Amino acid sequence: MSQRFLLFFVMGFYAAMAQVSSKPISTTTPTVLRTIPHDTQAFTQGLFYYKGFLYESTGLYGQSKLRVIDPSNGNVIKSVPVPDVFAEGLCRVDSFLVQLTWKEQAAIKYSESDFSVKGSFSYSGEGWGLTYNGTAYIMSNGSDTLFMRNKNFSVIKKIPVTCGNKPLRELNELEYVNGFVYANVWFNTNIYVIQASSGTVVRIIDCMPLVIKNASQSEQDVLNGIAYNKKSQTFYVTGKNWQYIFEVKM
């Protein structure tokens, strides 16, 4: 193979790769199956579904709570205050609930059965979103990076997230589903589907129709809260101080 041919081959290869990498990311909209009432005083920071119930973490100093919601009617069936912190993301691991805090650099560990505090994990920086992939926590802190943590909450891997070859910053609430992380981005009306192994956004879910249906009264009432029901293969989506939780197909 001549050097000239080799040069053209290499140039052609990289040109093809550039075209592949710049391929537009598909965008879809969710299909609303049910509209469920939601407490408009709930500044939703974290949400997940487990055995027929929604578990919600709400934020703001003096207003943070850990709650259980009946998704059939939106009723809050259990609620405990989380004093002196600004609560953030929430997930379930084994028989415990783990709730992040914004600036307190602590993740609170609760008994699933009675919400009694069973200790905490420490971490550096801010806490935003939290989910669990079956072996490790996946956490966001408002940057463009997902942090994988072991069960002792030590960082074992950092995953930069890109959307169309650009960093996707201000990652917020997270939900892990079958190898992908569904992520809210602060002050954004999309949900981004991220390949967990690479950090690449593979799909965008445009939730503007839900934002419009909710008819928020404040610009602070942003989309935030994603929970997955494995049995029905549906998602629950809401936002900060939203009047509705939407059960949707993505």
GUNUKOL-931787 format. One record per residue: residue in one letter; residue number from 1; x, y, z of N, C-alpha, C in turn. Coordinates in steps of 0.05 Angstrom, whole numbers, always signed. Layout:
<pts>
PT A NUM X Y Z X Y Z X Y Z $
...
</pts>
This chain:
<pts>
PT M 1 +17 -24 +0 +0 +0 +0 +18 +25 +0 $
PT S 2 +13 +43 -19 +30 +67 -21 +23 +86 +2 $
PT Q 3 +43 +103 +8 +38 +123 +29 +15 +142 +22 $
PT R 4 +14 +148 -4 -8 +167 -13 -35 +154 -9 $
PT F 5 -37 +128 -17 -63 +114 -13 -70 +112 +16 $
PT L 6 -50 +106 +32 -54 +103 +61 -64 +129 +73 $
PT L 7 -52 +151 +64 -61 +178 +73 -90 +183 +67 $
PT F 8 -98 +177 +42 -126 +181 +34 -145 +162 +49 $
PT F 9 -135 +138 +55 -151 +119 +70 -157 +129 +98 $
PT V 10 -136 +139 +111 -138 +149 +138 -156 +173 +139 $
PT M 11 -152 +192 +119 -168 +216 +118 -198 +208 +114 $
PT G 12 -203 +189 +97 -230 +180 +92 -243 +167 +116 $
PT F 13 -227 +152 +131 -237 +139 +155 -246 +159 +175 $
PT Y 14 -229 +179 +180 -236 +199 +200 -259 +217 +191 $
PT A 15 -261 +222 +165 -284 +237 +155 -310 +222 +159 $
PT A 16 -309 +195 +155 -333 +178 +159 -340 +178 +189 $
PT M 17 -320 +176 +206 -325 +176 +235 -338 +202 +244 $
PT A 18 -329 +224 +232 -340 +250 +239 -369 +252 +232 $
PT Q 19 -376 +240 +208 -404 +240 +200 -421 +223 +218 $
PT V 20 -410 +200 +227 -425 +183 +245 -430 +197 +272 $
PT S 21 -409 +210 +282 -411 +223 +309 -429 +247 +308 $
PT S 22 -433 +259 +284 -450 +283 +283 -478 +276 +275 $
PT K 23 -485 +250 +273 -512 +241 +267 -531 +252 +287 $
PT P 24 -553 +264 +278 -573 +276 +297 -583 +255 +317 $
PT I 25 -587 +263 +341 -599 +246 +362 -629 +247 +359 $
PT S 26 -641 +223 +360 -670 +222 +356 -684 +235 +380 $
PT T 27 -706 +248 +374 -722 +261 +395 -751 +251 +393 $
PT T 28 -762 +243 +416 -789 +233 +418 -804 +249 +439 $
PT T 29 -830 +245 +440 -846 +256 +461 -860 +234 +477 $
PT P 30 -865 +237 +502 -878 +216 +518 -908 +215 +512 $
PT T 31 -919 +191 +515 -948 +188 +512 -960 +186 +540 $
PT V 32 -978 +205 +546 -990 +206 +573 -1012 +185 +575 $
PT L 33 -1009 +168 +596 -1029 +147 +601 -1048 +156 +623 $
PT R 34 -1037 +169 +644 -1054 +178 +667 -1042 +204 +678 $
PT T 35 -1060 +220 +688 -1052 +245 +702 -1060 +242 +731 $
PT I 36 -1040 +244 +749 -1044 +239 +777 -1039 +265 +793 $
PT P 37 -1056 +271 +812 -1052 +296 +828 -1025 +294 +843 $
PT H 38 -1012 +318 +846 -987 +320 +860 -988 +344 +879 $
PT D 39 -976 +341 +902 -975 +363 +922 -959 +386 +911 $
PT T 40 -971 +409 +907 -957 +432 +896 -938 +445 +916 $
PT Q 41 -937 +435 +940 -918 +445 +960 -893 +427 +960 $
PT A 42 -893 +406 +943 -871 +387 +943 -850 +396 +922 $
PT F 43 -827 +405 +932 -805 +414 +914 -789 +389 +907 $
PT T 44 -799 +374 +887 -789 +347 +881 -760 +347 +873 $
PT Q 45 -744 +331 +887 -716 +328 +881 -708 +300 +873 $
PT G 46 -722 +280 +883 -717 +252 +876 -742 +236 +875 $
PT L 47 -743 +216 +858 -768 +200 +856 -760 +172 +846 $
PT F 48 -772 +152 +858 -770 +124 +847 -794 +108 +855 $
PT Y 49 -798 +86 +840 -822 +69 +844 -813 +42 +855 $
PT Y 50 -828 +32 +875 -821 +6 +886 -846 -7 +898 $
PT K 51 -852 -31 +887 -875 -47 +897 -901 -32 +901 $
PT G 52 -908 -18 +880 -935 -5 +880 -935 +23 +891 $
PT F 53 -913 +34 +900 -913 +61 +911 -890 +78 +900 $
PT L 54 -895 +104 +900 -874 +123 +893 -861 +134 +918 $
PT Y 55 -835 +135 +918 -820 +147 +940 -808 +173 +930 $
PT E 56 -812 +194 +945 -805 +221 +936 -788 +236 +957 $
PT S 57 -767 +248 +948 -751 +266 +965 -758 +295 +956 $
PT T 58 -765 +312 +976 -770 +340 +970 -749 +357 +984 $
PT G 59 -744 +380 +971 -722 +397 +981 -732 +423 +993 $
PT L 60 -713 +441 +995 -714 +468 +1008 -708 +465 +1038 $
PT Y 61 -693 +484 +1049 -688 +484 +1077 -714 +490 +1093 $
PT G 62 -718 +474 +1113 -743 +477 +1129 -767 +463 +1117 $
PT Q 63 -765 +452 +1093 -787 +439 +1080 -780 +412 +1069 $
PT S 64 -756 +403 +1072 -748 +377 +1061 -762 +354 +1074 $
PT K 65 -770 +334 +1058 -785 +311 +1068 -777 +286 +1053 $
PT L 66 -783 +263 +1065 -783 +237 +1052 -811 +227 +1053 $
PT R 67 -822 +220 +1030 -851 +214 +1028 -856 +189 +1012 $
PT V 68 -879 +177 +1018 -890 +155 +1001 -916 +163 +990 $
PT I 69 -920 +159 +964 -944 +167 +949 -958 +143 +937 $
PT D 70 -984 +143 +939 -1000 +122 +925 -1005 +132 +897 $
PT P 71 -993 +119 +877 -995 +129 +849 -1023 +125 +837 $
PT S 72 -1040 +111 +851 -1068 +107 +840 -1084 +133 +843 $
PT N 73 -1077 +149 +864 -1093 +173 +868 -1076 +198 +876 $
PT G 74 -1050 +194 +880 -1033 +217 +888 -1032 +223 +918 $
PT N 75 -1047 +207 +934 -1047 +212 +963 -1020 +206 +975 $
PT V 76 -1012 +223 +994 -987 +219 +1009 -995 +201 +1033 $
PT I 77 -983 +177 +1034 -991 +158 +1055 -970 +158 +1077 $
PT K 78 -947 +170 +1073 -927 +172 +1094 -908 +195 +1087 $
PT S 79 -901 +210 +1108 -884 +233 +1104 -869 +239 +1130 $
PT V 80 -842 +241 +1127 -826 +249 +1150 -809 +273 +1143 $
PT P 81 -806 +292 +1161 -789 +315 +1156 -760 +308 +1156 $
PT V 82 -744 +322 +1141 -715 +319 +1141 -703 +346 +1149 $
PT P 83 -700 +350 +1175 -693 +376 +1186 -664 +384 +1180 $
PT D 84 -659 +410 +1178 -632 +422 +1177 -617 +416 +1152 $
PT V 85 -629 +405 +1132 -615 +400 +1107 -633 +408 +1083 $
PT F 86 -621 +410 +1060 -635 +413 +1034 -633 +386 +1021 $
PT A 87 -655 +370 +1022 -654 +343 +1011 -654 +343 +981 $
PT E 88 -642 +322 +970 -639 +320 +941 -647 +292 +931 $
PT G 89 -630 +279 +914 -637 +254 +902 -641 +231 +921 $
PT L 90 -655 +211 +911 -664 +188 +929 -664 +162 +913 $
PT C 91 -655 +141 +926 -657 +114 +914 -659 +93 +935 $
PT R 92 -665 +68 +926 -667 +46 +944 -645 +26 +939 $
PT V 93 -631 +17 +960 -610 -3 +957 -614 -24 +979 $
PT D 94 -617 -49 +971 -623 -70 +990 -649 -63 +1005 $
PT S 95 -648 -62 +1031 -672 -54 +1047 -670 -26 +1059 $
PT F 96 -654 -9 +1045 -650 +18 +1055 -657 +39 +1034 $
PT L 97 -664 +62 +1043 -667 +85 +1026 -643 +104 +1030 $
PT V 98 -633 +115 +1009 -610 +133 +1012 -618 +160 +998 $
PT Q 99 -615 +181 +1014 -624 +208 +1005 -600 +228 +1006 $
PT L 100 -594 +240 +984 -573 +260 +983 -581 +286 +996 $
PT T 101 -561 +302 +1002 -566 +330 +1010 -550 +348 +992 $
PT W 102 -560 +372 +989 -548 +391 +969 -520 +399 +977 $
PT K 103 -517 +413 +999 -491 +424 +1007 -479 +412 +1033 $
PT E 104 -494 +394 +1045 -485 +384 +1071 -465 +361 +1068 $
PT Q 105 -460 +352 +1043 -441 +331 +1038 -446 +305 +1053 $
PT A 106 -471 +298 +1055 -479 +274 +1069 -503 +261 +1055 $
PT A 107 -502 +235 +1053 -525 +219 +1043 -537 +204 +1066 $
PT I 108 -562 +209 +1072 -575 +198 +1095 -586 +170 +1088 $
PT K 109 -581 +151 +1106 -589 +123 +1102 -613 +117 +1121 $
PT Y 110 -635 +108 +1109 -659 +103 +1125 -667 +73 +1123 $
PT S 111 -680 +63 +1144 -693 +37 +1142 -717 +40 +1124 $
PT E 112 -720 +21 +1106 -743 +22 +1088 -769 +19 +1103 $
PT S 113 -769 +3 +1124 -794 -4 +1137 -806 +19 +1153 $
PT D 114 -790 +34 +1167 -801 +55 +1185 -788 +82 +1181 $
PT F 115 -771 +85 +1162 -757 +111 +1156 -739 +120 +1179 $
PT S 116 -732 +102 +1197 -713 +110 +1218 -685 +113 +1206 $
PT V 117 -670 +133 +1215 -643 +138 +1205 -624 +117 +1214 $
PT K 118 -609 +105 +1195 -590 +84 +1202 -561 +91 +1196 $
PT G 119 -556 +117 +1194 -529 +126 +1189 -528 +144 +1165 $
PT S 120 -504 +149 +1155 -501 +167 +1132 -474 +161 +1118 $
PT F 121 -472 +169 +1093 -447 +168 +1078 -438 +197 +1073 $
PT S 122 -412 +201 +1072 -401 +228 +1067 -390 +229 +1039 $
PT Y 123 -391 +252 +1027 -379 +256 +1000 -371 +286 +998 $
PT S 124 -355 +292 +978 -346 +319 +973 -363 +332 +952 $
PT G 125 -367 +359 +956 -383 +374 +936 -413 +372 +940 $
PT E 126 -427 +379 +920 -457 +380 +922 -469 +353 +914 $
PT G 127 -493 +348 +924 -509 +325 +916 -533 +334 +901 $
PT W 128 -539 +322 +878 -562 +329 +862 -580 +304 +857 $
PT G 129 -572 +287 +839 -589 +264 +832 -576 +238 +841 $
PT L 130 -592 +217 +845 -582 +191 +854 -599 +169 +844 $
PT T 131 -586 +147 +834 -600 +123 +826 -582 +99 +831 $
PT Y 132 -591 +75 +825 -575 +51 +832 -579 +31 +809 $
PT N 133 -556 +20 +800 -558 +2 +776 -557 -28 +784 $
PT G 134 -559 -34 +809 -559 -61 +818 -533 -69 +831 $
PT T 135 -512 -55 +825 -486 -60 +838 -472 -34 +848 $
PT A 136 -480 -11 +837 -467 +14 +845 -487 +37 +844 $
PT Y 137 -482 +56 +861 -497 +82 +859 -487 +97 +835 $
PT I 138 -506 +113 +823 -498 +132 +802 -508 +159 +812 $
PT M 139 -490 +178 +814 -497 +204 +826 -489 +227 +808 $
PT S 140 -505 +248 +809 -498 +273 +795 -494 +295 +815 $
PT N 141 -479 +316 +807 -474 +339 +825 -478 +366 +811 $
PT G 142 -493 +365 +789 -497 +390 +774 -477 +395 +752 $
PT S 143 -457 +378 +750 -437 +381 +729 -445 +364 +705 $
PT D 144 -426 +358 +687 -431 +341 +664 -421 +313 +669 $
PT T 145 -417 +305 +694 -405 +280 +701 -423 +263 +719 $
PT L 146 -425 +238 +712 -439 +219 +730 -417 +204 +746 $
PT F 147 -423 +201 +772 -404 +188 +790 -415 +161 +799 $
PT M 148 -400 +140 +793 -408 +114 +802 -394 +109 +829 $
PT R 149 -410 +100 +849 -400 +96 +876 -407 +68 +885 $
PT N 150 -389 +56 +900 -394 +30 +911 -413 +32 +936 $
PT K 151 -418 +10 +949 -437 +10 +971 -427 +25 +996 $
PT N 152 -401 +31 +996 -390 +48 +1017 -390 +77 +1009 $
PT F 153 -400 +83 +985 -403 +109 +973 -376 +121 +964 $
PT S 154 -356 +104 +960 -331 +113 +948 -333 +114 +918 $
PT V 155 -322 +134 +906 -323 +137 +876 -306 +115 +864 $
PT I 156 -318 +100 +845 -304 +79 +831 -301 +85 +801 $
PT K 157 -316 +104 +792 -314 +112 +763 -328 +138 +759 $
PT K 158 -316 +154 +741 -328 +180 +733 -335 +178 +703 $
PT I 159 -360 +185 +696 -369 +182 +669 -377 +210 +658 $
PT P 160 -360 +222 +641 -368 +248 +628 -392 +243 +609 $
PT V 161 -412 +260 +610 -435 +257 +593 -435 +277 +570 $
PT T 162 -439 +267 +546 -439 +284 +523 -465 +281 +507 $
PT C 163 -473 +303 +495 -497 +303 +478 -488 +316 +451 $
PT G 164 -486 +300 +430 -477 +310 +405 -448 +321 +407 $
PT N 165 -431 +306 +421 -403 +313 +425 -398 +337 +442 $
PT K 166 -419 +347 +455 -415 +370 +474 -422 +361 +502 $
PT P 167 -409 +372 +522 -415 +364 +550 -444 +371 +557 $
PT L 168 -458 +353 +571 -485 +358 +580 -483 +366 +609 $
PT R 169 -485 +391 +615 -481 +401 +642 -507 +403 +658 $
PT E 170 -504 +407 +684 -526 +410 +703 -545 +386 +703 $
PT L 171 -532 +362 +702 -547 +337 +706 -560 +337 +733 $
PT N 172 -584 +328 +735 -599 +330 +760 -611 +303 +767 $
PT E 173 -637 +301 +770 -650 +276 +778 -644 +253 +758 $
PT L 174 -639 +229 +768 -631 +206 +752 -649 +182 +757 $
PT E 175 -652 +165 +736 -665 +139 +739 -651 +119 +721 $
PT Y 176 -642 +97 +732 -628 +77 +716 -648 +56 +706 $
PT V 177 -647 +50 +680 -665 +29 +669 -650 +14 +647 $
PT N 178 -644 -11 +652 -634 -30 +632 -610 -19 +617 $
PT G 179 -590 -10 +631 -565 -1 +618 -565 +28 +610 $
PT F 180 -587 +42 +616 -588 +71 +609 -596 +87 +633 $
PT V 181 -586 +112 +634 -593 +131 +655 -611 +152 +642 $
PT Y 182 -635 +155 +653 -653 +176 +645 -648 +200 +663 $
PT A 183 -642 +223 +652 -633 +245 +668 -649 +271 +662 $
PT N 184 -656 +285 +683 -665 +312 +681 -641 +331 +681 $
PT V 185 -644 +353 +668 -623 +374 +668 -637 +399 +678 $
PT W 186 -624 +412 +697 -636 +436 +710 -645 +457 +690 $
PT F 187 -669 +467 +693 -681 +487 +675 -682 +477 +646 $
PT N 188 -688 +452 +642 -690 +441 +615 -715 +424 +614 $
PT T 189 -729 +425 +591 -754 +410 +589 -751 +383 +576 $
PT N 190 -726 +374 +573 -721 +347 +561 -713 +328 +583 $
PT I 191 -717 +302 +577 -704 +280 +592 -684 +268 +572 $
PT Y 192 -660 +265 +582 -638 +254 +565 -633 +225 +572 $
PT V 193 -632 +208 +552 -627 +180 +555 -597 +175 +550 $
PT I 194 -583 +168 +571 -554 +166 +570 -545 +136 +571 $
PT Q 195 -529 +128 +553 -517 +101 +554 -498 +101 +578 $
PT A 196 -504 +84 +598 -490 +86 +623 -460 +78 +620 $
PT S 197 -454 +61 +601 -426 +51 +598 -408 +72 +586 $
PT S 198 -420 +90 +569 -403 +109 +554 -408 +138 +561 $
PT G 199 -432 +144 +573 -439 +171 +578 -450 +186 +555 $
PT T 200 -456 +172 +533 -466 +185 +509 -497 +186 +509 $
PT V 201 -507 +210 +503 -536 +213 +500 -545 +199 +474 $
PT V 202 -564 +180 +476 -573 +165 +453 -601 +173 +444 $
PT R 203 -615 +187 +462 -643 +195 +455 -650 +219 +473 $
PT I 204 -667 +236 +462 -678 +259 +477 -708 +256 +478 $
PT I 205 -719 +259 +501 -748 +258 +505 -758 +286 +511 $
PT D 206 -773 +297 +492 -782 +325 +495 -807 +325 +512 $
PT C 207 -805 +336 +537 -827 +336 +555 -841 +363 +557 $
PT M 208 -837 +379 +536 -852 +405 +536 -882 +401 +537 $
PT P 209 -894 +380 +524 -923 +376 +527 -931 +373 +556 $
PT L 210 -915 +360 +573 -921 +356 +601 -919 +383 +616 $
PT V 211 -898 +398 +609 -895 +424 +621 -919 +442 +616 $
PT I 212 -929 +441 +591 -952 +457 +584 -977 +448 +598 $
PT K 213 -981 +421 +600 -1004 +410 +614 -1004 +417 +643 $
PT N 214 -980 +418 +655 -978 +425 +683 -984 +454 +689 $
PT A 215 -978 +471 +670 -984 +500 +673 -972 +512 +698 $
PT S 216 -946 +509 +701 -932 +519 +725 -935 +550 +727 $
PT Q 217 -936 +559 +751 -939 +588 +756 -913 +602 +762 $
PT S 218 -891 +587 +764 -865 +598 +771 -844 +586 +753 $
PT E 219 -824 +601 +746 -802 +591 +730 -785 +571 +745 $
PT Q 220 -788 +571 +772 -773 +553 +789 -785 +525 +788 $
PT D 221 -810 +523 +778 -824 +497 +779 -815 +480 +755 $
PT V 222 -790 +472 +755 -779 +458 +731 -784 +428 +732 $
PT L 223 -782 +416 +708 -784 +387 +705 -763 +374 +723 $
PT N 224 -772 +356 +741 -753 +342 +758 -767 +319 +772 $
PT G 225 -759 +295 +766 -771 +271 +778 -778 +251 +757 $
PT I 226 -763 +228 +758 -767 +206 +739 -767 +180 +755 $
PT A 227 -788 +164 +752 -789 +138 +765 -799 +118 +744 $
PT Y 228 -789 +93 +746 -795 +72 +727 -809 +49 +740 $
PT N 229 -831 +41 +729 -846 +17 +738 -839 -6 +719 $
PT K 230 -823 -24 +729 -813 -46 +712 -836 -64 +703 $
PT K 231 -855 -69 +720 -877 -87 +713 -894 -77 +690 $
PT S 232 -901 -51 +691 -917 -40 +669 -901 -27 +647 $
PT Q 233 -874 -25 +652 -856 -12 +633 -865 +17 +627 $
PT T 234 -874 +30 +648 -882 +58 +645 -865 +75 +664 $
PT F 235 -865 +101 +659 -850 +120 +675 -870 +139 +689 $
PT Y 236 -862 +149 +712 -876 +171 +726 -858 +195 +724 $
PT V 237 -869 +217 +715 -853 +242 +711 -867 +265 +724 $
PT T 238 -852 +282 +739 -864 +305 +751 -843 +327 +752 $
PT G 239 -848 +348 +769 -830 +370 +772 -832 +383 +799 $
PT K 240 -816 +403 +803 -816 +417 +829 -842 +433 +831 $
PT N 241 -857 +427 +853 -883 +441 +858 -903 +437 +836 $
PT W 242 -900 +416 +821 -920 +411 +800 -946 +401 +812 $
PT Q 243 -968 +407 +798 -995 +398 +807 -1001 +370 +797 $
PT Y 244 -984 +359 +779 -990 +332 +769 -964 +315 +769 $
PT I 245 -969 +289 +771 -950 +268 +763 -962 +255 +739 $
PT F 246 -946 +251 +718 -956 +239 +693 -945 +210 +691 $
PT E 247 -962 +191 +687 -953 +164 +680 -952 +163 +650 $
PT V 248 -928 +157 +640 -924 +159 +611 -910 +134 +600 $
PT K 249 -913 +131 +574 -896 +113 +558 -875 +131 +545 $
PT M 250 -850 +123 +546 -828 +139 +533 -824 +129 +505 $
</pts>
